[in-house]
Amino acid sequence: MTTTSQVRVRFAPAPTGMMHLGNVRTALMNYLFARQTGGTFILRVEDTDQQRNYDPKAEKIIDDLLWLGIDYNQGPVKGGPDAPYFQSQRDSIYLEQLELLKKKNLVYRCFCTPEELDKKRQRQIALKLPPRYDRACLDLSATAVAELLAKQVPHIWRIQLDQSKEITIHDLARGPITFDIKNFSDFPLTRADGTVTFMFANFVDDMLMRITHVIRGEDHLTNTAGQATLYLAFDQELPTFWHLPIICNAQGKKLSKRDFGFSLQDLRKTGFLPQAIDNYLAIIGGGTFQEEIMSLDDLIKHMNFKTMNSTGHVRYDVEKLRWLNHKWINRLSNNELTALCQPLIHAAYPESLDLNSKELEQLVSFIKTDIQTLDDVPGLVKFYFTNPMLQRTTIADIIGSDTIAPVQQLVKEHLALIHNSVEFVSTVKDDAKVNGISVAPVFKFLRLALIGNHNGPAINDIIDMLGAPESLARIEKAVNL
């Protein structure tokens, strides 16, 4: 592995849409690797597709990264010695590097039209041949090229691969991977409008920014052979690669916009914590850990990049993510959690604005253990602001129609004790046993009366939360149904 002081990694998103889990995992792994090795983490924006540029200044990307706790060393806003960090501002740099390849006679003009190329491709597929460029323009004479240029026939530049060679890269998960260059086409370095392709721009940026480790998704593995040939063309040492497993849905298909949680925005809006998202994405397909609940600092310390999983894909389990989110919510202090819940509670219940900070924190701490995502909060505190709308048939469905009357009578006899919640609950429980009434339906009845749900916190805790007067009013309403 490259020595600590030399490690340089990059996250290079295209701002053509919202950040999705694949993006986030790539950014996270680059960040963890850089921090563990004391290296440099660069943010670089591949914004050459201006028609689909969803986030022109990468503000949303940067906001998402900072929300996740993923801080970069160099890039937009922060700057750095390799600026600019937007590909759209680096055209002259790419063309300079293209000129170097021209001087080495390693590239050639291709005048084939997209229609011609598609016909050739379809013919090769029909003949069960691997579809690749047939080098039709490689041996054009200087005179033929001059005539085509005089006619202003559009052209692109292709690299001329040495198809007698094999190239071996090193992947952190798979080890050595060898590519036989005869199986690859002379790929384009430019487009017909003179701009450079993603393949070439990506390589040039990695080379000039001295990237030592390229950590990216498995779907980029097919690009690696071509980029490796470019490193050799420029007489540069190859970086180390790590191709992360593709994140798939429950059916084993690549995660898409139709799947909940595909976009980071989905998860943020639904109330998942950044700590849980980081934690989850780090542990799936990323080796074995003694502990599952880990902060970024824990992950930096314990991630073992020498024993990476070499699988091609991992399953996205939203229930496991919810579980982790629940664990992280319970790790928050009551004050921290209240700060996150406050805007949600105020939006759902304007009357909550009358609560002081202590009362609000008490309410949040009351529901804390039941929160899976922050989206649950308005529903969990509804009992505090809204009287349950109960009907006798509803109660009957839960505790049985024959049980309602004796339970109502039992509870009614002890309502005078409601100001001491512990004594009230204890007395009701003891009296139920004396009268041969099961305690379970009694407690279910009281919860239904107090919060509209037969499951929930301890009865005395609910009474203390609501206050004796409010609790008395709700229970009296239920016993008189």
PyMOL commands that set and color helices and strands:
alter all, ss='L'
color gray80, all
select helices_A, chain A and resi 4-6+21-37+50-52+59-68+87-89+91-103+114-126+142-150+181-183+198-208+218-233+264-270+274-283+296-302+318-331+334-348+350-354+357-370+374-380+382-385+392-399+401-412+415-417+421-434+439-451+459-466+468-479
alter helices_A, ss='H'
color red, helices_A
select strands_A, chain A and resi 8-11+40-43+107-110+156-159+166-171+175-180+213-217+240-244+246-248+313-315
alter strands_A, ss='S'
color yellow, strands_A
deselect
rebuild
show_as cartoon
